[in-house]
Amino acid sequence: MHFTTSDLLQQFNTAWLPGNLQAAMLRLDRIHPLVQGNKWFKLQRNLAAAGSRPVVTFGGPWSNHLHATAAACKLLDKPVTGIVRGEAPAVPSQTLRDAAGLGMQIIHVPREVYDALKKGDIARAPLSLLPLLESACIIPEGGGNEAGADGCEDILDWGDFCPFTHILCAVGTGTTLAGLINGAGKRGLTPEIWGVSALKGAFSLEDEIRGLLKGGPGKWSVLHDYHEGGFAKVTPELITEMNDFFRQTGIPTDRVYTGKMVLAFRKLTAAGKFPPGSKILMIHTGGLQGNASLPQGSLHF
């Protein structure tokens, strides 16, 4: 990955951004066409720990994590299997077709089996899967573990972020947010770090994040009111904001994470949640491939 800070750190302005605030986007969507955003950071230590073992991981039919893991394992020449939630549809999602094309073996399991397997209960696995699960390096859904959080600390090596008073990041498993908090502490940074939850009612996130913390800024929080109806739910307001933000800044966003973070940022600024003079850094977590699930023509980028 051959980028400089100037390639990735994009200052922006919009018609709705107050003149007493400054904002920038860390364009992690640019680091790789397939293993983009926070995905490589969460995967790097997990894949290193796999050694020569095959990799097994988990996700839904539009999972950014499955897509990125398939691409990363292709680059590293590692055999990889994706356990997918739910019965196989007649027509696989574009994400799963892409992952299979990258060499990922796709195995669908019923939801109750999926939930058991992702919690480590391999006794619920089909007998044909047991040998693989017993020998593989198993990466949790979304790369959500300590190794993933450790890797996400490295996000803050991609620029000088001392001037920023706030960092905003979309939240799924909380792994990236925990890495940012830990990474800020190690680097002597003291911003307020806010996570925008993409899930509805996921109030256990705070405890899951605390379980991954090793120290860092005391001021961090998860915002639970900007999920737009729940995980991967899409509203007309969200699509309008994604298109409007791209028109004003040239920055594409995804419908599951970064798009909702931008919409949350707009609402937070309108509500006066940032003190005058604040400098806000938003983390683009990639996942643009997931926009293929939207009706054609919904997005103008």
N, C-alpha and C positions, 0 to 999 in steps of 0.2 A: 504494500500500500504506500504510494509515493505522493503524499499530500503535505502541504504546509498549513499552518494555522489560517493564513489568509484564504486558502481554498475552502476551508470547512467552517470558519466562524463568519457568519453573514449578518452584519448589522442590517436592520430593516426599520421601515416606518410604514404606518398605515394611516388612513384617514381617521381611524378611531383611537389611535394611540395618543394619549395626552402629551403635550409638548414638554411636560416636566418629568417624563419617563424616557429611558432609553432601553432598547431591546435588541437582542441578537439571537440567532438560531445556530446551534452547533449542528452542522449538516452531516450527521453520521450516515445519512442515506447515500452519501457520495463515496463512502470508503470502498465499496465493492458492489457490482451490479446485482449480485445474488446474496452474498453474506453481508448484508448491510445493516446499518443502525446499531443497535445494542447487541445484535445476535452474535457477532464474532467475539465480542468481549465476554459474553456468557459462555460461549463454547470453548474458548481457547484452552483453559486449564482442564476442563472436562475431557476434551479430546486428547490432550497431552497425557492425562492419567490413563487413558484407554490402552496406551501402548499398542501391542499387536492384536489386542482383542477386538472382536466385532462390537459395533455400537448399536444399542437399542434405545429408542426414545419414544415419546408419546405426543399426540396432538389431535386436534379436530381436522375436518376436511379442508379448512382454509387456514391452517396453522402456519404462521410465519416461521415459527420455530422448526417445524418439520422441513419446510422448504429450505431454510438456511442450513440446517444440519445435513440435508442431502447434498447440498452444494459444497459445504466444507469437507465432508467425507469424500466427495468426488475429487476435490483438490488434493486431499491427503492420501488418496487411494486406500480408504478404509471401508470395509463392508459395513453397511448400515441398514437397519430395519426400523420402520416406523409403525408403531401400534396406533391404529386410528379408532377413535371413538365412534361407535355405531355400526350398523350393518352396511355392507357395501351397496352404494346406489347403482342404478342402472348406468348412469353416466357419471364418472368420477369428476370431482372439481378440477379446475385448471391447476390449482396448487398441487394436488396429488398426481396429476398427469405429469407436471413438471418434475416433481420429486422422483417419480418412477423413472422418468427419462434421464435423471441424473444418477440412477443406479440404486435408489432406495427400494428395498423390498417393502411393499405395503401390505399390512395385515389388519383387517377390520375385525373388531370384537364387539360383542354387545356392551352396552353402556355399563351395566353392573360389573362385568368382567373388567372392563377398562378401568373403572374406579378402583377396583381391588388391585389391579396390577400396578397402577401408578402410585399406589401407597406401599408397594413392595410385597404384596400378598401373592407370590407367584404360585401358591397352591391352587389358586383359581384359574390358572392359565390352562388353555387347551394342551393336552399331552404332547402334541406335535411342537409346541413352543418351548417346553421345559428345557430341553438341552441348550437351546440358544440363550434363554434367560439366565441359566446357571453359569454360562461361560462368558457372557457379554459384559461390557461396560454399560451400565444403565444410566442414562442421563434423564433427569426428571422432566416432566412437562414444562416447557418454557425455559429450560435450563435453570430452573429455580432451586439452587442449592448453594452451599458455601463457596464451592469452586466458581460458580457463576458470579456470585457477589464479589469475590476476590478479583475476577477478571474485569468486572465493571469499574473497579477502582481506577483502572488504566485510562478510562475515558477522560479523566482530568489531566492526563499527560498531553492532550492534544491542543493545548493552548495555555495562555496566561489568563486565568480566570479570577485573579485577585480583585479586579475592579467591580465584580458583580455582587450585588447585595442579595439577590434571589436567584435560585435555580429551580426551574420547573421541569418535571419529567412525567410522562404518562406511566401508569402503574398497572401491571397485570398480576405477576407473582410477587412483586415488591423487591425482586433481586437487584434490579438496576438501581432502584432508589437506595437500597442498603449499600451498594457499592459506592454510589456517589457520596453518601454520608461518611462512610469509612475513608474514602479517598480524600475528601475535603479535610478531614481531621489530620490525616498523615501529611498533608501539604500546607497545613496552617491556614486554610481558608475558613472563613466564618460566615458564609451566606445563610440565609434562611432557605431551606430546601423543601419544596412542596411537591408532593406526588398527586397527580390527578387520576383517580381510580377509573378504569374503564369498565369496572364491574359494579353491578347494583347490589348494595347491601353487604359488601365484602368487608365487614367491620373487624374481621380477624386479621386483616392485613397488617395493622399496627403491631400485633404480637409476633407475626411471622417476620416482619422487618426487624424488630428488636432482637429476635433470635439470631440474626445475621450480623448484628452490629458489633464493632470492636472499638468504638469511640468515634467522635466526630462532632460537628456542630450540634449544640443542644436544641436549636430551633429547627425542627422538621415536623411535618405533618402530612397526613393523607386527606385529600379533599374528596368527599363522597357524593357530591351533588351535581356532577357534570358527566354522568355516564350516558346521557341521552336515551334512557330506557333500559339499559343493560348491556352486557358484553356483546359486541358486534352489532348492536342495534343502530339503525340509521334513521335520522329524522331529516325532513326538508331543511330545517335550520342548519343542520350540520353540513349538508351538501352545499348549501348556499355559502356558508362560511368558508369551506374548503376552496370553492371556486373563487370567492372574493379575495381570500388571502393569497392565492396564487396570482391572481390578476395584479394585485398591488405589490407583491414581493418577488414573484417568480419561484416561490418555494412550493413544491408539491407535498401534500400530506396524505396520510392513509386514513381510512374511515374508522379504524378500530382504536388507534392510539393517538398519534400526533394530531390528527384533525380535531379530536375531542379536546386535547390539551390546548390547542390554539383557540377554540371556541370558549373554553374555560378562561383563558387569559383575557380574551375580549370582555367577558362578563365581569371578571375580577377587576379589570381596570375601570370599567363603567361604574362599578360599585365603590371605587376609591379605596381598594384594599392595599394598594402600594403607596407608601409615603412619597411625597414629591422628592425628586432626585434619585429615585431607585433605578438600578440598572439590572435588568432581568435577562438571564440566560435560559433559553429553552433548549432542551435536548431532543433532536429529531431521532426517533428510534427506528426509522426505516419502515419495513413492512409494506412497501408500496405495491408489491405483487398482489396483496389482498384486495386491492381496488378492482381487480378483474371480476369480482363477484357482483359488482354493481351493474345495473342495466347500462347498456352501451349508450354513450352520450351524456351520462349523468355528470361526469367531470369534464372540465375543459382543459385538461392536461394529460 
